[in-house]
Amino acid sequence: MAEAAQNPIYSTIIWFGLLIVLMYFLMIRPQQKEQKARAEMIRGLKPGDKVVTAGGLVGVVTKVEDMSLKVRVAERVEVDVVKTGIARTLKD
């Protein structure tokens, strides 16, 4: 009889473990992959790349520095943008 009473406890632990595994594959793992892809995109920026900033400015990278970029947004207008402020790159 004692063995029958412990059975629900094991099934509860198994379901809880399955829930954690499911959350990992549905939430955590995709977010980690996205972060890696974004970090790779930021590391790969070079002069001539067309980018969109987090604020919505579209421009062309003219100079890459340690923590920032110079982005040309208009004729003879360059702005300094922190690398993490780049939302995405655009294809030409």
PDB file of N, CA, C and O in Angstrom, chain B, residues numbered from 101:
ATOM      1  N   MET B 101       0.808  -1.183   0.000  1.00  0.00           N
ATOM      2  CA  MET B 101       0.000   0.000   0.000  1.00  0.00           C
ATOM      3  C   MET B 101       0.870   1.274   0.000  1.00  0.00           C
ATOM      4  O   MET B 101       0.522   2.259  -0.651  1.00  0.00           O
ATOM      5  N   ALA B 102       1.974   1.254   0.711  1.00  0.00           N
ATOM      6  CA  ALA B 102       2.873   2.407   0.764  1.00  0.00           C
ATOM      7  C   ALA B 102       3.475   2.683  -0.610  1.00  0.00           C
ATOM      8  O   ALA B 102       3.736   3.833  -0.963  1.00  0.00           O
ATOM      9  N   GLU B 103       3.689   1.636  -1.369  1.00  0.00           N
ATOM     10  CA  GLU B 103       4.257   1.794  -2.706  1.00  0.00           C
ATOM     11  C   GLU B 103       3.275   2.518  -3.628  1.00  0.00           C
ATOM     12  O   GLU B 103       3.700   3.324  -4.457  1.00  0.00           O
ATOM     13  N   ALA B 104       1.999   2.255  -3.505  1.00  0.00           N
ATOM     14  CA  ALA B 104       0.978   2.907  -4.321  1.00  0.00           C
ATOM     15  C   ALA B 104       0.875   4.390  -3.973  1.00  0.00           C
ATOM     16  O   ALA B 104       0.576   5.203  -4.847  1.00  0.00           O
ATOM     17  N   ALA B 105       1.112   4.749  -2.738  1.00  0.00           N
ATOM     18  CA  ALA B 105       1.032   6.150  -2.326  1.00  0.00           C
ATOM     19  C   ALA B 105       2.202   6.961  -2.869  1.00  0.00           C
ATOM     20  O   ALA B 105       2.047   8.163  -3.084  1.00  0.00           O
ATOM     21  N   GLN B 106       3.352   6.365  -3.097  1.00  0.00           N
ATOM     22  CA  GLN B 106       4.522   7.083  -3.611  1.00  0.00           C
ATOM     23  C   GLN B 106       4.481   7.230  -5.126  1.00  0.00           C
ATOM     24  O   GLN B 106       5.185   8.080  -5.672  1.00  0.00           O
ATOM     25  N   ASN B 107       3.703   6.454  -5.802  1.00  0.00           N
ATOM     26  CA  ASN B 107       3.625   6.512  -7.256  1.00  0.00           C
ATOM     27  C   ASN B 107       3.266   7.902  -7.785  1.00  0.00           C
ATOM     28  O   ASN B 107       3.919   8.361  -8.722  1.00  0.00           O
ATOM     29  N   PRO B 108       2.269   8.595  -7.239  1.00  0.00           N
ATOM     30  CA  PRO B 108       1.950   9.942  -7.729  1.00  0.00           C
ATOM     31  C   PRO B 108       3.108  10.923  -7.540  1.00  0.00           C
ATOM     32  O   PRO B 108       3.265  11.845  -8.341  1.00  0.00           O
ATOM     33  N   ILE B 109       3.909  10.744  -6.513  1.00  0.00           N
ATOM     34  CA  ILE B 109       5.040  11.635  -6.290  1.00  0.00           C
ATOM     35  C   ILE B 109       6.051  11.488  -7.434  1.00  0.00           C
ATOM     36  O   ILE B 109       6.551  12.486  -7.953  1.00  0.00           O
ATOM     37  N   TYR B 110       6.347  10.257  -7.820  1.00  0.00           N
ATOM     38  CA  TYR B 110       7.292  10.044  -8.921  1.00  0.00           C
ATOM     39  C   TYR B 110       6.744  10.591 -10.226  1.00  0.00           C
ATOM     40  O   TYR B 110       7.485  11.196 -11.000  1.00  0.00           O
ATOM     41  N   SER B 111       5.478  10.393 -10.480  1.00  0.00           N
ATOM     42  CA  SER B 111       4.912  10.908 -11.726  1.00  0.00           C
ATOM     43  C   SER B 111       4.907  12.434 -11.734  1.00  0.00           C
ATOM     44  O   SER B 111       5.100  13.045 -12.786  1.00  0.00           O
ATOM     45  N   THR B 112       4.692  13.050 -10.589  1.00  0.00           N
ATOM     46  CA  THR B 112       4.743  14.508 -10.495  1.00  0.00           C
ATOM     47  C   THR B 112       6.156  15.015 -10.767  1.00  0.00           C
ATOM     48  O   THR B 112       6.341  16.008 -11.471  1.00  0.00           O
ATOM     49  N   ILE B 113       7.140  14.336 -10.213  1.00  0.00           N
ATOM     50  CA  ILE B 113       8.535  14.734 -10.441  1.00  0.00           C
ATOM     51  C   ILE B 113       8.899  14.567 -11.910  1.00  0.00           C
ATOM     52  O   ILE B 113       9.584  15.418 -12.477  1.00  0.00           O
ATOM     53  N   ILE B 114       8.453  13.490 -12.527  1.00  0.00           N
ATOM     54  CA  ILE B 114       8.741  13.252 -13.948  1.00  0.00           C
ATOM     55  C   ILE B 114       8.081  14.329 -14.803  1.00  0.00           C
ATOM     56  O   ILE B 114       8.717  14.852 -15.719  1.00  0.00           O
ATOM     57  N   TRP B 115       6.821  14.675 -14.529  1.00  0.00           N
ATOM     58  CA  TRP B 115       6.148  15.724 -15.301  1.00  0.00           C
ATOM     59  C   TRP B 115       6.827  17.081 -15.109  1.00  0.00           C
ATOM     60  O   TRP B 115       6.948  17.860 -16.055  1.00  0.00           O
ATOM     61  N   PHE B 116       7.262  17.355 -13.895  1.00  0.00           N
ATOM     62  CA  PHE B 116       7.960  18.618 -13.635  1.00  0.00           C
ATOM     63  C   PHE B 116       9.276  18.670 -14.423  1.00  0.00           C
ATOM     64  O   PHE B 116       9.624  19.706 -14.989  1.00  0.00           O
ATOM     65  N   GLY B 117       9.992  17.563 -14.454  1.00  0.00           N
ATOM     66  CA  GLY B 117      11.235  17.489 -15.232  1.00  0.00           C
ATOM     67  C   GLY B 117      10.980  17.661 -16.716  1.00  0.00           C
ATOM     68  O   GLY B 117      11.733  18.356 -17.398  1.00  0.00           O
ATOM     69  N   LEU B 118       9.926  17.033 -17.225  1.00  0.00           N
ATOM     70  CA  LEU B 118       9.581  17.193 -18.637  1.00  0.00           C
ATOM     71  C   LEU B 118       9.199  18.631 -18.969  1.00  0.00           C
ATOM     72  O   LEU B 118       9.521  19.131 -20.047  1.00  0.00           O
ATOM     73  N   LEU B 119       8.519  19.288 -18.051  1.00  0.00           N
ATOM     74  CA  LEU B 119       8.149  20.682 -18.244  1.00  0.00           C
ATOM     75  C   LEU B 119       9.390  21.570 -18.330  1.00  0.00           C
ATOM     76  O   LEU B 119       9.455  22.473 -19.164  1.00  0.00           O
ATOM     77  N   ILE B 120      10.358  21.316 -17.479  1.00  0.00           N
ATOM     78  CA  ILE B 120      11.602  22.096 -17.517  1.00  0.00           C
ATOM     79  C   ILE B 120      12.336  21.877 -18.836  1.00  0.00           C
ATOM     80  O   ILE B 120      12.824  22.836 -19.435  1.00  0.00           O
ATOM     81  N   VAL B 121      12.419  20.642 -19.292  1.00  0.00           N
ATOM     82  CA  VAL B 121      13.078  20.336 -20.569  1.00  0.00           C
ATOM     83  C   VAL B 121      12.338  21.016 -21.713  1.00  0.00           C
ATOM     84  O   VAL B 121      12.975  21.581 -22.602  1.00  0.00           O
ATOM     85  N   LEU B 122      11.023  20.977 -21.712  1.00  0.00           N
ATOM     86  CA  LEU B 122      10.223  21.610 -22.751  1.00  0.00           C
ATOM     87  C   LEU B 122      10.436  23.121 -22.768  1.00  0.00           C
ATOM     88  O   LEU B 122      10.575  23.717 -23.836  1.00  0.00           O
ATOM     89  N   MET B 123      10.462  23.741 -21.589  1.00  0.00           N
ATOM     90  CA  MET B 123      10.705  25.182 -21.521  1.00  0.00           C
ATOM     91  C   MET B 123      12.095  25.529 -22.047  1.00  0.00           C
ATOM     92  O   MET B 123      12.272  26.558 -22.699  1.00  0.00           O
ATOM     93  N   TYR B 124      13.078  24.681 -21.770  1.00  0.00           N
ATOM     94  CA  TYR B 124      14.429  24.930 -22.274  1.00  0.00           C
ATOM     95  C   TYR B 124      14.434  24.953 -23.794  1.00  0.00           C
ATOM     96  O   TYR B 124      14.997  25.867 -24.398  1.00  0.00           O
ATOM     97  N   PHE B 125      13.813  23.960 -24.417  1.00  0.00           N
ATOM     98  CA  PHE B 125      13.846  23.873 -25.873  1.00  0.00           C
ATOM     99  C   PHE B 125      12.943  24.886 -26.561  1.00  0.00           C
ATOM    100  O   PHE B 125      13.195  25.247 -27.711  1.00  0.00           O
ATOM    101  N   LEU B 126      11.909  25.348 -25.894  1.00  0.00           N
ATOM    102  CA  LEU B 126      10.999  26.307 -26.512  1.00  0.00           C
ATOM    103  C   LEU B 126      11.341  27.761 -26.220  1.00  0.00           C
ATOM    104  O   LEU B 126      10.977  28.641 -27.000  1.00  0.00           O
ATOM    105  N   MET B 127      12.033  28.035 -25.112  1.00  0.00           N
ATOM    106  CA  MET B 127      12.283  29.420 -24.736  1.00  0.00           C
ATOM    107  C   MET B 127      13.756  29.774 -24.620  1.00  0.00           C
ATOM    108  O   MET B 127      14.211  30.734 -25.243  1.00  0.00           O
ATOM    109  N   ILE B 128      14.495  29.030 -23.848  1.00  0.00           N
ATOM    110  CA  ILE B 128      15.872  29.409 -23.534  1.00  0.00           C
ATOM    111  C   ILE B 128      16.799  29.173 -24.717  1.00  0.00           C
ATOM    112  O   ILE B 128      17.571  30.062 -25.076  1.00  0.00           O
ATOM    113  N   ARG B 129      16.741  28.003 -25.324  1.00  0.00           N
ATOM    114  CA  ARG B 129      17.658  27.673 -26.412  1.00  0.00           C
ATOM    115  C   ARG B 129      17.503  28.608 -27.616  1.00  0.00           C
ATOM    116  O   ARG B 129      18.517  29.081 -28.129  1.00  0.00           O
ATOM    117  N   PRO B 130      16.282  28.901 -28.094  1.00  0.00           N
ATOM    118  CA  PRO B 130      16.167  29.843 -29.211  1.00  0.00           C
ATOM    119  C   PRO B 130      16.702  31.232 -28.880  1.00  0.00           C
ATOM    120  O   PRO B 130      17.286  31.895 -29.737  1.00  0.00           O
ATOM    121  N   GLN B 131      16.504  31.672 -27.643  1.00  0.00           N
ATOM    122  CA  GLN B 131      17.010  32.984 -27.255  1.00  0.00           C
ATOM    123  C   GLN B 131      18.540  32.999 -27.252  1.00  0.00           C
ATOM    124  O   GLN B 131      19.148  33.986 -27.667  1.00  0.00           O
ATOM    125  N   GLN B 132      19.165  31.921 -26.791  1.00  0.00           N
ATOM    126  CA  GLN B 132      20.622  31.839 -26.808  1.00  0.00           C
ATOM    127  C   GLN B 132      21.149  31.847 -28.241  1.00  0.00           C
ATOM    128  O   GLN B 132      22.159  32.490 -28.527  1.00  0.00           O
ATOM    129  N   LYS B 133      20.472  31.138 -29.140  1.00  0.00           N
ATOM    130  CA  LYS B 133      20.896  31.124 -30.543  1.00  0.00           C
ATOM    131  C   LYS B 133      20.781  32.513 -31.156  1.00  0.00           C
ATOM    132  O   LYS B 133      21.645  32.926 -31.929  1.00  0.00           O
ATOM    133  N   GLU B 134      19.718  33.235 -30.814  1.00  0.00           N
ATOM    134  CA  GLU B 134      19.530  34.586 -31.334  1.00  0.00           C
ATOM    135  C   GLU B 134      20.613  35.525 -30.806  1.00  0.00           C
ATOM    136  O   GLU B 134      21.124  36.359 -31.553  1.00  0.00           O
ATOM    137  N   GLN B 135      20.967  35.396 -29.527  1.00  0.00           N
ATOM    138  CA  GLN B 135      22.019  36.227 -28.950  1.00  0.00           C
ATOM    139  C   GLN B 135      23.365  35.957 -29.611  1.00  0.00           C
ATOM    140  O   GLN B 135      24.127  36.889 -29.872  1.00  0.00           O
ATOM    141  N   LYS B 136      23.663  34.685 -29.885  1.00  0.00           N
ATOM    142  CA  LYS B 136      24.917  34.344 -30.560  1.00  0.00           C
ATOM    143  C   LYS B 136      24.952  34.918 -31.964  1.00  0.00           C
ATOM    144  O   LYS B 136      25.981  35.437 -32.397  1.00  0.00           O
ATOM    145  N   ALA B 137      23.837  34.832 -32.683  1.00  0.00           N
ATOM    146  CA  ALA B 137      23.770  35.369 -34.044  1.00  0.00           C
ATOM    147  C   ALA B 137      23.942  36.887 -34.026  1.00  0.00           C
ATOM    148  O   ALA B 137      24.626  37.440 -34.887  1.00  0.00           O
ATOM    149  N   ARG B 138      23.333  37.561 -33.061  1.00  0.00           N
ATOM    150  CA  ARG B 138      23.462  39.014 -32.970  1.00  0.00           C
ATOM    151  C   ARG B 138      24.898  39.415 -32.640  1.00  0.00           C
ATOM    152  O   ARG B 138      25.433  40.356 -33.226  1.00  0.00           O
ATOM    153  N   ALA B 139      25.522  38.701 -31.701  1.00  0.00           N
ATOM    154  CA  ALA B 139      26.912  39.002 -31.356  1.00  0.00           C
ATOM    155  C   ALA B 139      27.826  38.792 -32.564  1.00  0.00           C
ATOM    156  O   ALA B 139      28.749  39.574 -32.789  1.00  0.00           O
ATOM    157  N   GLU B 140      27.574  37.757 -33.326  1.00  0.00           N
ATOM    158  CA  GLU B 140      28.366  37.490 -34.528  1.00  0.00           C
ATOM    159  C   GLU B 140      28.162  38.595 -35.564  1.00  0.00           C
ATOM    160  O   GLU B 140      29.118  39.013 -36.217  1.00  0.00           O
ATOM    161  N   MET B 141      26.934  39.067 -35.718  1.00  0.00           N
ATOM    162  CA  MET B 141      26.644  40.151 -36.654  1.00  0.00           C
ATOM    163  C   MET B 141      27.386  41.420 -36.237  1.00  0.00           C
ATOM    164  O   MET B 141      27.950  42.117 -37.080  1.00  0.00           O
ATOM    165  N   ILE B 142      27.385  41.718 -34.940  1.00  0.00           N
ATOM    166  CA  ILE B 142      28.061  42.928 -34.464  1.00  0.00           C
ATOM    167  C   ILE B 142      29.571  42.800 -34.644  1.00  0.00           C
ATOM    168  O   ILE B 142      30.229  43.763 -35.037  1.00  0.00           O
ATOM    169  N   ARG B 143      30.131  41.615 -34.361  1.00  0.00           N
ATOM    170  CA  ARG B 143      31.578  41.413 -34.560  1.00  0.00           C
ATOM    171  C   ARG B 143      31.967  41.513 -36.034  1.00  0.00           C
ATOM    172  O   ARG B 143      33.087  41.910 -36.353  1.00  0.00           O
ATOM    173  N   GLY B 144      31.068  41.161 -36.914  1.00  0.00           N
ATOM    174  CA  GLY B 144      31.381  41.132 -38.339  1.00  0.00           C
ATOM    175  C   GLY B 144      31.147  42.437 -39.078  1.00  0.00           C
ATOM    176  O   GLY B 144      31.324  42.494 -40.295  1.00  0.00           O
ATOM    177  N   LEU B 145      30.751  43.496 -38.362  1.00  0.00           N
ATOM    178  CA  LEU B 145      30.520  44.772 -39.034  1.00  0.00           C
ATOM    179  C   LEU B 145      31.823  45.330 -39.585  1.00  0.00           C
ATOM    180  O   LEU B 145      32.869  45.260 -38.939  1.00  0.00           O
ATOM    181  N   LYS B 146      31.742  45.885 -40.787  1.00  0.00           N
ATOM    182  CA  LYS B 146      32.917  46.459 -41.439  1.00  0.00           C
ATOM    183  C   LYS B 146      32.483  47.681 -42.235  1.00  0.00           C
ATOM    184  O   LYS B 146      31.300  47.832 -42.539  1.00  0.00           O
ATOM    185  N   PRO B 147      33.419  48.549 -42.575  1.00  0.00           N
ATOM    186  CA  PRO B 147      33.069  49.722 -43.371  1.00  0.00           C
ATOM    187  C   PRO B 147      32.386  49.308 -44.684  1.00  0.00           C
ATOM    188  O   PRO B 147      32.802  48.367 -45.361  1.00  0.00           O
ATOM    189  N   GLY B 148      31.334  50.043 -45.009  1.00  0.00           N
ATOM    190  CA  GLY B 148      30.577  49.750 -46.224  1.00  0.00           C
ATOM    191  C   GLY B 148      29.292  48.984 -45.965  1.00  0.00           C
ATOM    192  O   GLY B 148      28.438  48.903 -46.849  1.00  0.00           O
ATOM    193  N   ASP B 149      29.133  48.422 -44.775  1.00  0.00           N
ATOM    194  CA  ASP B 149      27.900  47.701 -44.442  1.00  0.00           C
ATOM    195  C   ASP B 149      26.772  48.695 -44.210  1.00  0.00           C
ATOM    196  O   ASP B 149      26.960  49.728 -43.567  1.00  0.00           O
ATOM    197  N   LYS B 150      25.597  48.370 -44.740  1.00  0.00           N
ATOM    198  CA  LYS B 150      24.422  49.191 -44.515  1.00  0.00           C
ATOM    199  C   LYS B 150      23.708  48.649 -43.286  1.00  0.00           C
ATOM    200  O   LYS B 150      23.412  47.457 -43.209  1.00  0.00           O
ATOM    201  N   VAL B 151      23.426  49.540 -42.311  1.00  0.00           N
ATOM    202  CA  VAL B 151      22.865  49.107 -41.030  1.00  0.00           C
ATOM    203  C   VAL B 151      21.642  49.939 -40.657  1.00  0.00           C
ATOM    204  O   VAL B 151      21.422  51.038 -41.164  1.00  0.00           O
ATOM    205  N   VAL B 152      20.857  49.361 -39.745  1.00  0.00           N
ATOM    206  CA  VAL B 152      19.737  50.071 -39.127  1.00  0.00           C
ATOM    207  C   VAL B 152      20.025  50.113 -37.633  1.00  0.00           C
ATOM    208  O   VAL B 152      20.316  49.087 -37.018  1.00  0.00           O
ATOM    209  N   THR B 153      19.941  51.312 -37.054  1.00  0.00           N
ATOM    210  CA  THR B 153      20.185  51.433 -35.620  1.00  0.00           C
ATOM    211  C   THR B 153      18.908  51.103 -34.854  1.00  0.00           C
ATOM    212  O   THR B 153      17.832  50.994 -35.442  1.00  0.00           O
ATOM    213  N   ALA B 154      19.035  50.947 -33.554  1.00  0.00           N
ATOM    214  CA  ALA B 154      17.874  50.669 -32.711  1.00  0.00           C
ATOM    215  C   ALA B 154      16.890  51.830 -32.742  1.00  0.00           C
ATOM    216  O   ALA B 154      15.698  51.635 -32.503  1.00  0.00           O
ATOM    217  N   GLY B 155      17.368  53.026 -33.029  1.00  0.00           N
ATOM    218  CA  GLY B 155      16.512  54.203 -33.115  1.00  0.00           C
ATOM    219  C   GLY B 155      15.855  54.378 -34.463  1.00  0.00           C
ATOM    220  O   GLY B 155      15.021  55.265 -34.640  1.00  0.00           O
ATOM    221  N   GLY B 156      16.225  53.533 -35.425  1.00  0.00           N
ATOM    222  CA  GLY B 156      15.602  53.582 -36.743  1.00  0.00           C
ATOM    223  C   GLY B 156      16.402  54.304 -37.806  1.00  0.00           C
ATOM    224  O   GLY B 156      15.946  54.401 -38.945  1.00  0.00           O
ATOM    225  N   LEU B 157      17.582  54.816 -37.476  1.00  0.00           N
ATOM    226  CA  LEU B 157      18.412  55.465 -38.493  1.00  0.00           C
ATOM    227  C   LEU B 157      19.004  54.412 -39.431  1.00  0.00           C
ATOM    228  O   LEU B 157      19.458  53.356 -38.991  1.00  0.00           O
ATOM    229  N   VAL B 158      18.991  54.714 -40.712  1.00  0.00           N
ATOM    230  CA  VAL B 158      19.599  53.837 -41.705  1.00  0.00           C
ATOM    231  C   VAL B 158      20.830  54.551 -42.226  1.00  0.00           C
ATOM    232  O   VAL B 158      20.768  55.724 -42.593  1.00  0.00           O
ATOM    233  N   GLY B 159      21.948  53.842 -42.259  1.00  0.00           N
ATOM    234  CA  GLY B 159      23.173  54.451 -42.740  1.00  0.00           C
ATOM    235  C   GLY B 159      24.197  53.413 -43.123  1.00  0.00           C
ATOM    236  O   GLY B 159      23.949  52.209 -43.068  1.00  0.00           O
ATOM    237  N   VAL B 160      25.371  53.916 -43.519  1.00  0.00           N
ATOM    238  CA  VAL B 160      26.469  53.067 -43.959  1.00  0.00           C
ATOM    239  C   VAL B 160      27.631  53.238 -42.993  1.00  0.00           C
ATOM    240  O   VAL B 160      28.017  54.359 -42.662  1.00  0.00           O
ATOM    241  N   VAL B 161      28.183  52.121 -42.545  1.00  0.00           N
ATOM    242  CA  VAL B 161      29.314  52.149 -41.619  1.00  0.00           C
ATOM    243  C   VAL B 161      30.530  52.702 -42.366  1.00  0.00           C
ATOM    244  O   VAL B 161      30.870  52.231 -43.452  1.00  0.00           O
ATOM    245  N   THR B 162      31.178  53.706 -41.770  1.00  0.00           N
ATOM    246  CA  THR B 162      32.380  54.270 -42.382  1.00  0.00           C
ATOM    247  C   THR B 162      33.642  53.931 -41.597  1.00  0.00           C
ATOM    248  O   THR B 162      34.734  53.877 -42.161  1.00  0.00           O
ATOM    249  N   LYS B 163      33.487  53.701 -40.288  1.00  0.00           N
ATOM    250  CA  LYS B 163      34.652  53.385 -39.464  1.00  0.00           C
ATOM    251  C   LYS B 163      34.212  52.515 -38.298  1.00  0.00           C
ATOM    252  O   LYS B 163      33.180  52.769 -37.677  1.00  0.00           O
ATOM    253  N   VAL B 164      34.996  51.492 -38.007  1.00  0.00           N
ATOM    254  CA  VAL B 164      34.712  50.601 -36.883  1.00  0.00           C
ATOM    255  C   VAL B 164      35.762  50.850 -35.809  1.00  0.00           C
ATOM    256  O   VAL B 164      36.963  50.769 -36.069  1.00  0.00           O
ATOM    257  N   GLU B 165      35.298  51.152 -34.600  1.00  0.00           N
ATOM    258  CA  GLU B 165      36.186  51.356 -33.466  1.00  0.00           C
ATOM    259  C   GLU B 165      35.912  50.267 -32.443  1.00  0.00           C
ATOM    260  O   GLU B 165      35.116  49.364 -32.697  1.00  0.00           O
ATOM    261  N   ASP B 166      36.568  50.343 -31.281  1.00  0.00           N
ATOM    262  CA  ASP B 166      36.404  49.316 -30.248  1.00  0.00           C
ATOM    263  C   ASP B 166      34.955  49.135 -29.817  1.00  0.00           C
ATOM    264  O   ASP B 166      34.394  48.048 -29.948  1.00  0.00           O
ATOM    265  N   MET B 167      34.358  50.195 -29.307  1.00  0.00           N
ATOM    266  CA  MET B 167      33.008  50.113 -28.740  1.00  0.00           C
ATOM    267  C   MET B 167      31.955  50.805 -29.598  1.00  0.00           C
ATOM    268  O   MET B 167      30.765  50.706 -29.300  1.00  0.00           O
ATOM    269  N   SER B 168      32.359  51.497 -30.649  1.00  0.00           N
ATOM    270  CA  SER B 168      31.395  52.267 -31.427  1.00  0.00           C
ATOM    271  C   SER B 168      31.715  52.200 -32.923  1.00  0.00           C
ATOM    272  O   SER B 168      32.738  51.664 -33.348  1.00  0.00           O
ATOM    273  N   LEU B 169      30.807  52.761 -33.683  1.00  0.00           N
ATOM    274  CA  LEU B 169      30.949  52.831 -35.138  1.00  0.00           C
ATOM    275  C   LEU B 169      30.670  54.262 -35.579  1.00  0.00           C
ATOM    276  O   LEU B 169      29.948  54.997 -34.905  1.00  0.00           O
ATOM    277  N   LYS B 170      31.233  54.644 -36.690  1.00  0.00           N
ATOM    278  CA  LYS B 170      30.835  55.885 -37.342  1.00  0.00           C
ATOM    279  C   LYS B 170      29.920  55.471 -38.482  1.00  0.00           C
ATOM    280  O   LYS B 170      30.287  54.654 -39.326  1.00  0.00           O
ATOM    281  N   VAL B 171      28.722  56.049 -38.493  1.00  0.00           N
ATOM    282  CA  VAL B 171      27.725  55.696 -39.493  1.00  0.00           C
ATOM    283  C   VAL B 171      27.346  56.949 -40.259  1.00  0.00           C
ATOM    284  O   VAL B 171      26.966  57.960 -39.667  1.00  0.00           O
ATOM    285  N   ARG B 172      27.451  56.878 -41.588  1.00  0.00           N
ATOM    286  CA  ARG B 172      27.061  58.000 -42.446  1.00  0.00           C
ATOM    287  C   ARG B 172      25.563  57.866 -42.724  1.00  0.00           C
ATOM    288  O   ARG B 172      25.115  56.886 -43.319  1.00  0.00           O
ATOM    289  N   VAL B 173      24.794  58.874 -42.281  1.00  0.00           N
ATOM    290  CA  VAL B 173      23.349  58.837 -42.461  1.00  0.00           C
ATOM    291  C   VAL B 173      22.885  59.766 -43.568  1.00  0.00           C
ATOM    292  O   VAL B 173      21.754  59.647 -44.039  1.00  0.00           O
ATOM    293  N   ALA B 174      23.738  60.687 -43.991  1.00  0.00           N
ATOM    294  CA  ALA B 174      23.439  61.601 -45.092  1.00  0.00           C
ATOM    295  C   ALA B 174      24.767  62.101 -45.645  1.00  0.00           C
ATOM    296  O   ALA B 174      25.830  61.809 -45.097  1.00  0.00           O
ATOM    297  N   GLU B 175      24.696  62.839 -46.710  1.00  0.00           N
ATOM    298  CA  GLU B 175      25.904  63.401 -47.315  1.00  0.00           C
ATOM    299  C   GLU B 175      26.623  64.268 -46.287  1.00  0.00           C
ATOM    300  O   GLU B 175      26.044  65.231 -45.785  1.00  0.00           O
ATOM    301  N   ARG B 176      27.864  63.948 -45.967  1.00  0.00           N
ATOM    302  CA  ARG B 176      28.721  64.666 -45.025  1.00  0.00           C
ATOM    303  C   ARG B 176      28.160  64.705 -43.608  1.00  0.00           C
ATOM    304  O   ARG B 176      28.498  65.608 -42.842  1.00  0.00           O
ATOM    305  N   VAL B 177      27.311  63.745 -43.240  1.00  0.00           N
ATOM    306  CA  VAL B 177      26.780  63.664 -41.880  1.00  0.00           C
ATOM    307  C   VAL B 177      27.085  62.279 -41.336  1.00  0.00           C
ATOM    308  O   VAL B 177      26.555  61.277 -41.815  1.00  0.00           O
ATOM    309  N   GLU B 178      27.953  62.238 -40.323  1.00  0.00           N
ATOM    310  CA  GLU B 178      28.306  60.975 -39.678  1.00  0.00           C
ATOM    311  C   GLU B 178      27.943  61.058 -38.204  1.00  0.00           C
ATOM    312  O   GLU B 178      28.117  62.095 -37.564  1.00  0.00           O
ATOM    313  N   VAL B 179      27.439  59.954 -37.678  1.00  0.00           N
ATOM    314  CA  VAL B 179      27.097  59.896 -36.263  1.00  0.00           C
ATOM    315  C   VAL B 179      27.857  58.737 -35.633  1.00  0.00           C
ATOM    316  O   VAL B 179      28.146  57.734 -36.284  1.00  0.00           O
ATOM    317  N   ASP B 180      28.173  58.898 -34.354  1.00  0.00           N
ATOM    318  CA  ASP B 180      28.775  57.802 -33.590  1.00  0.00           C
ATOM    319  C   ASP B 180      27.645  56.961 -33.019  1.00  0.00           C
ATOM    320  O   ASP B 180      26.708  57.488 -32.420  1.00  0.00           O
ATOM    321  N   VAL B 181      27.738  55.657 -33.207  1.00  0.00           N
ATOM    322  CA  VAL B 181      26.728  54.736 -32.696  1.00  0.00           C
ATOM    323  C   VAL B 181      27.449  53.642 -31.924  1.00  0.00           C
ATOM    324  O   VAL B 181      28.423  53.066 -32.409  1.00  0.00           O
ATOM    325  N   VAL B 182      26.963  53.359 -30.716  1.00  0.00           N
ATOM    326  CA  VAL B 182      27.502  52.258 -29.931  1.00  0.00           C
ATOM    327  C   VAL B 182      27.165  50.962 -30.674  1.00  0.00           C
ATOM    328  O   VAL B 182      26.071  50.821 -31.221  1.00  0.00           O
ATOM    329  N   LYS B 183      28.107  50.025 -30.691  1.00  0.00           N
ATOM    330  CA  LYS B 183      27.890  48.786 -31.446  1.00  0.00           C
ATOM    331  C   LYS B 183      26.611  48.059 -31.055  1.00  0.00           C
ATOM    332  O   LYS B 183      25.936  47.484 -31.908  1.00  0.00           O
ATOM    333  N   THR B 184      26.274  48.084 -29.761  1.00  0.00           N
ATOM    334  CA  THR B 184      25.067  47.395 -29.322  1.00  0.00           C
ATOM    335  C   THR B 184      23.791  48.118 -29.779  1.00  0.00           C
ATOM    336  O   THR B 184      22.692  47.578 -29.649  1.00  0.00           O
ATOM    337  N   GLY B 185      23.935  49.324 -30.308  1.00  0.00           N
ATOM    338  CA  GLY B 185      22.796  50.081 -30.813  1.00  0.00           C
ATOM    339  C   GLY B 185      22.429  49.724 -32.244  1.00  0.00           C
ATOM    340  O   GLY B 185      21.476  50.274 -32.796  1.00  0.00           O
ATOM    341  N   ILE B 186      23.169  48.817 -32.844  1.00  0.00           N
ATOM    342  CA  ILE B 186      22.853  48.362 -34.207  1.00  0.00           C
ATOM    343  C   ILE B 186      21.805  47.263 -34.110  1.00  0.00           C
ATOM    344  O   ILE B 186      22.022  46.243 -33.455  1.00  0.00           O
ATOM    345  N   ALA B 187      20.669  47.476 -34.765  1.00  0.00           N
ATOM    346  CA  ALA B 187      19.583  46.495 -34.722  1.00  0.00           C
ATOM    347  C   ALA B 187      19.809  45.368 -35.736  1.00  0.00           C
ATOM    348  O   ALA B 187      19.646  44.191 -35.417  1.00  0.00           O
ATOM    349  N   ARG B 188      20.182  45.745 -36.950  1.00  0.00           N
ATOM    350  CA  ARG B 188      20.405  44.728 -37.990  1.00  0.00           C
ATOM    351  C   ARG B 188      21.155  45.343 -39.161  1.00  0.00           C
ATOM    352  O   ARG B 188      21.294  46.562 -39.269  1.00  0.00           O
ATOM    353  N   THR B 189      21.624  44.482 -40.019  1.00  0.00           N
ATOM    354  CA  THR B 189      22.273  44.921 -41.246  1.00  0.00           C
ATOM    355  C   THR B 189      21.282  44.746 -42.382  1.00  0.00           C
ATOM    356  O   THR B 189      20.382  43.909 -42.317  1.00  0.00           O
ATOM    357  N   LEU B 190      21.458  45.547 -43.423  1.00  0.00           N
ATOM    358  CA  LEU B 190      20.597  45.472 -44.603  1.00  0.00           C
ATOM    359  C   LEU B 190      21.400  44.942 -45.781  1.00  0.00           C
ATOM    360  O   LEU B 190      22.598  45.198 -45.897  1.00  0.00           O
ATOM    361  N   LYS B 191      20.737  44.213 -46.638  1.00  0.00           N
ATOM    362  CA  LYS B 191      21.364  43.761 -47.879  1.00  0.00           C
ATOM    363  C   LYS B 191      21.272  44.902 -48.893  1.00  0.00           C
ATOM    364  O   LYS B 191      20.290  45.643 -48.909  1.00  0.00           O
ATOM    365  N   ASP B 192      22.268  45.037 -49.714  1.00  0.00           N
ATOM    366  CA  ASP B 192      22.264  46.120 -50.728  1.00  0.00           C
ATOM    367  C   ASP B 192      21.228  45.918 -51.780  1.00  0.00           C
ATOM    368  O   ASP B 192      21.105  46.737 -52.691  1.00  0.00           O
TER     369      ASP B 192
END
